[in-house]
Amino acid sequence: MSRKQQLHRPGPQPGPPADDTGCGILHVDMDAFFVSVELLERPELRGRPVVVGGAGPRGVVSAASYEARKFGVHSAMPMSRARRLCPQAVVLPVSHGKYGRVSAAVFEIFRSITPLVEGLSLDEAFLDVTGAGRRLGRPAEIARMIREQVRAQQGITCSVGVASTKFVAKLASTRCKPDGLLVVPAGGAEDFLHPLPVAALWGVGERTEQTLTRLGLRTVGQLARIPVTTLQRELGNAMGAHLHELAWGRDPREVVPHTPDKSIGAEETFDTDVDDPEVIRRELLRLAEKTGARLRESGNAGRTVSVKLRMANFKTITRARTLREPTDLARVIYVTACELYEGAGLERVRLRLVGVRVENLCPAGEAPRQLAFDEPERGWREAERAMDQVANRFGRGAVRPAALVERAHDGDARDGRDGRR
């Protein structure tokens, strides 16, 4: 790493600090976010390989600690493979409610710095701190302050890339993980980018990388130096021009504070293929409950309800219906989803995955007042909002419809899907 690109960590720093003049874009990325949140309640697991994700035969890794990553475990990997690579790993179930609460608190820190915050997911965001300099200092100082506040207030760590463009800032945060800060000077983007592999460029997937390798292009610098017309001939006009611009650090995109959700939903892959309509309807209910809660949390309602049904042979069909009025109620979503499932003619077909989604969103306050099916003026709406309040305080599993609770053999009430109390 050149002296222009200095990795800042707590404690004394060798050499002069990197020049952050003109570097108003920050990319902040939480380190192994799901795992870090779980370790707040399980500190005895620190230093051990920990994996968060589904534990069933079709479970997928949602996050892995850095100790687990040393064994080759990474997110989106089948849990069965993760267990083979790292049999000593501790596997923890996903707890979206906890992650959402910590994420909201972290984003409050971001918004106390600047209103120009573009969230990419629960655990990462772009910030434009150009206008915060007079009040809070230089970009690198602001980045250090963010890291300190996240650690002090939430007990987790984050890595921050500081640059003049979004693309370079995101790459910088990746290169300084975990728990690091990397400044790429406005005039040093080429020095930073050109030694990197071409796969580091946005848009370079496995197939594109193979094409570039065939052309003898293995580093960003090699790609930058060939004519853009050659790239366009091999990759198409749009992709060729896109990669050429990125290879020279050119990225004109601005930080966009908020992009409205286009849809909200949830889906589930069964541990084993299911052809029992009652089991599938129960899963549709669970997904409708989750979707309704997410809609209300986001302040949205939607007019179109859709279901996704993936069969054992991986053939996938979707069915959708547009309602007369927008809704954020799980009961309306569930009844509609069941009717769509029944209308698809798959009630005795083995399904691998089901999903529920609500589209055509609008702010709930602007939606006409709608009643759920067979709902009195006061009833389901109040019940679901009361469930939200309980879930916010005690977690989403603290209250659920009776249909989602089964009696286990030992007499205890357990969640019908995964056996948790």
N, C-alpha and C positions, 0 to 999 in steps of 0.2 A: 504494500500500500504506500503511495507516495505521500510526501509531507503535506500535499494539498488536501488529502482526504484523511483526516485524523479521527480515530475512534475514541470517543470520550466516555470514560467510565468514572465512577466515584473515586475520589482520591487524586493525588497529584498527577499532572499530565506532563509527559516528556515533550519538549519542543513547544513552539508557539502554537496558539490555537488556529484552526482553519479560518479562512476569511469567509464570513457569512454575508457579506454585502450583496444585496439583491436576492438573497435566498429566503423569500417570504413564505415558501410552501413547506409545511411539515406533514409527514406521514407518520402517524402514531399507531403502533401495533402492539397489542398486549401479548406477552410471552406465554405460550401454551395456556391460553385463557381458561378453558374449561377445567383443565387440570389445576391451574393456580387457584381458582375459586374453590375447588373441592379440597385442596390442601389447607385452606383456611380453617376447615372443620376437622381435617385429618392431618395435623402437623407431624404425626409420627411417621407419615409416609414420605416426608421430604427426603430427597436423595435416593429414593427407590424408583424403579421403572413403574410408572402409573399410566394406565390407558383408560380413557373415558369413551363409552360407546355401548352398543347393543351386545349383550352377551349370548344371544341365541345363535343357532347355526348359520343364520343369514345376517347376523349383526355386523355393523360397520364401525370402524374407528372414527370417532368424532374429534378426538384430540389425544396427543401423546406427550408425556413429559420428555425433557431432553435426555434423561437417562434411558428411556425406552427408545428414543430415536437413534441412539447409538447402535441398536440392534437392527435398525432398518425399518422400524415401525413408523408409520405416518398416517395422517388423516385420510379418510376415504378408502383405506385398506380393509379388506374383509377381516373380521375379528378372528376367524379361524387361522388365517395366515399370521396375524399378529401374535397369536398364542404360540404358534410354532417357532416364530423368530425369537420370541422372548417369553418362554414358559413361566419365568419367575415374576412377570408383570402382575401388578394388582389391577384388576378391571373394576371400574366403578360405573354405575348407570348414569345416563344423561339426566340432568336436573335443570331443565330450561328456565324454570322460575328463578332459581338462584342466579343464573348467569344474566338474566334480564335485569335483575335488581342491581347487580354490581355494574353492569354496562351502563344503566341509566345514571348511576352516580358518577362514573368516569366521564360520561358525556357532559354532565353538569360542570365538571372541571374544565373541559374543553370550551364550553360556551361562556364560562367566566373569563376566558382569555380573549375570545373573538366570536362574533356571531357567524363568521364564515366557516362553518363546520359541515363537512360532507361525510356522513357516515356510510361506510361500505358494508359493514356487518356489525354484529354485537361488539367485536373486539378490535376494530380498526377504523380510522378516519383520516381524511385530509383536513388540514387547517390552513387558512390563509391568514398569517399574522402580520402582514404588511402594515396594517393600520394600527397595530398594537405596540409598535416600537417606542413611541414617545412615552407611553404609559408604563411599559413593562421591560423595555430593553431590547437588545438585539435578538434575532431569531434563535441563535444557539442558547442564549440565556433563558428565553422563553421555553425552549425544549427541555432544558435542565429543570426548570420550575415545574413543568408538567410531570416529568418523571418523578420528582420528589413528592409532589402532591398525590399522585396516584399511589405511590408506595406508602405514604404516611396515612392517607385516608382510607385506602382499600386493602392494603397489605399485599399487593401484587406488583409485578414489575412490567414495564413496557419498554419497547425500543423505538427510537425516533430517528427518522431520516430528515435532513434539512437540505433543501435544494431550491433551485429557481423554477423547477417544473414538477408536475405531479409524478410523471414517470420516473424521473431520477430520484425524487424523494422516496418513492415506494421501494425502489431497488436498494436505496441506501439503508432503509430500516431493515430490510431483509439481510443485508450484508453485515449488520452489526448486532444481530441477535445472538444470545439473549441479553437483555438488560444493558443495551448500549445506546450510543448516540453518535451518529455519523453526519458530518457536514461535508457536502460536495460543493465547492465554490462555483459561482456562476460561470467562471472561466475555466473550470476544471472538469466539466461534464465529460469531455472526450477522454481525458486521462482516466477517468473512473470507468467509463463504459467499455472502451475498446479492448481491454484484456478479458472481458467477461465472455462466456460461451453464448452462442447465438440464441440458445434456449431461454436466456434471461429476457429477451425482448418480448413484450406483449404481443400476442398473436402467433407466436411460434410454438405450435404443437408438435406432436411426434412426426406427423407426415411432412409438415413444412421443414422441420429440422433435417429430415432425411433428404429432402430436395436440396437444401443448402449444403449439407455435407457432400452430396454428389458433385456439387459445384466447387468443392474444396473450401467452403466457408465454414469455419469452426468457431471463430471469434467474432464479436461485434465489429472490431476494427477491420477485419478482413471483409466483412459485409459492407461496411461503410465506404470502402475504397473501390468497389466495383461500380460500374455505371448503373444508374437507376433503371435504365432501359433494359438491362440484362435481367434485373430482378423482376421487372414487370413482365418480361417475356416468359419467365419461368413460373411466376407466382400469380400473375394477373396484375392489371394496372393498379387497383386499389391497394392490394396487399404489398406489392413491390414498393409503391410510393410510401406507404405507411412504415414499413421496416426501414427504408432509407432515412426517413425523417427521425425516427427513434434512435437509429445508430449514431446520429450526430447530436443527440440530446435535445431535439426540437419537439416540443409538445405544447401546443397553444391552449389546451383545455384549462378552463378556470375552475376554481373550487365552487361547486354548486351547493348551497346550504341545505336544500331539501328537494328530493325528488319524490313526488307523490307515489305511493304504492299503486301498482296497476292491479294487483290481486293479492289476496291473503288466503292461505290454506295450509293443509297438512296432509301427509300421507304416511303409510306404514307398510313395510314388507313383512309378511308373515314368516314365522320360523319354518313352517312347513305349509305347503299349498293347502288351501281351504276350499271346500265345496259345500259347507253347511251354511245355508242362508241366515240362520240365527246368529252364528258367530260373525258373519260378515256384517249384518245389521248392527250388532253390538260394536264392531269396530267403526262403522260409519257414525254411530252415536258418539264414540270417543273423539273421533276426528272433528265432528261437528261442534262438540263442546270446545275443543282446542281452537278451532277456527273462529267461533263466536267470541271467545275470550280475547283472541288477538285482534279481532275487529274492534271490540269495545276499547281495548287498551290503546289502539292507534287512533281512536276517535272517528272511525269510518263505518259506513254501512255499504252494502252492495246489492245490486239488482239481479245478478246472474249467478246461479249456483251450478257447479259442475262436479261430476265424479270421474275419477280415472280408475279403470279396471284393467289390471294386467294379468293375463292368463299364464298358466304354467309353461306354455311354449313361448312366453315373452311377447306375444301379440297384445297390443294395448289399444283399448278403445276408450273414448271419452263421450260423455253425454252431458248436455247442459240445458238449463231452462232459465228464462228471464222472468222474474217476478213482476207483479204490477207495481210494487213499491220496494225501495231498498230495505234491507234488514241487517241487523247485527245480532239476531237471536239464534242461539244454537238449535232451539226447537224447530224453527222454520227451516233452517239449513238441513237439519236431520231428516225431517219429513220429506223435503224435496229430494235429498240425496237418496233416500230409500226408494222413492217413486222412480227416480232415474235408473237405479240399479235394477229394480224389478222390470222396468220397461226395456232394459238392454237384453233381456232373455238369457241371462247368465246365472240363474239361481241354482243350477246344479252343475255349473262349470267350475273346475278347480282354479282358484285365483291365487296369484303370488303376491299381488300388491293391490291396495285400494287407496284412493286419495279423495279428498274433498276440498273444493276451492270456491271462493266467492270473488267475482269480478265486477266490472263496471262500478267502481267505488266512488263514493262522494262523502263529504263530511257528514257525520251522523246528525249534527245539528241542523243541516239543510235538508235532511231526508223527511218526507212526509211521515206522520205518525202512523205506524202500522201495528196491527194486532197479530199475534201468533195464531196458528190454527187453534180453534176452539178456546182462545184466550179471553177471559173476562177483561174489563177495563184495567183492573189491577190483578196481577197474577204472575205469569211466566217472566215478564220483563223485570219485575221487582225481584223475583226469585233468582234470576241469573245475575243481576247486579249485586245481590247479597252474596252469591257464591264468589263473585269477583273480589269482594271485600275480604271474605274469609281466606281466599287463595292468596291475596296480597300479604296477608298477615302470617299465615301458617303454611303456605305452599299449596300448589295446585292440587296435590293429592289429598288435601285435608277434607275436601267435600266433593262428591261426585254423584251422578244419578245412580239410583239403586240398581239399574240394569247393568252397571259396570262393576258391581260387587257380587262375588260369588261366595258361597259357603265352602271353605276348605274342609278336608277330611277331619282336621283336628278341631273343627268347630269355630275357628277364627274367621272373621271376614277378611278376605284378601282381594286385591285387584284381580279381576278375571283375566287380564292379559298377561301379567308377568309375575303373579304370585307375591307381590310385595304387600306388606301390611299397610 
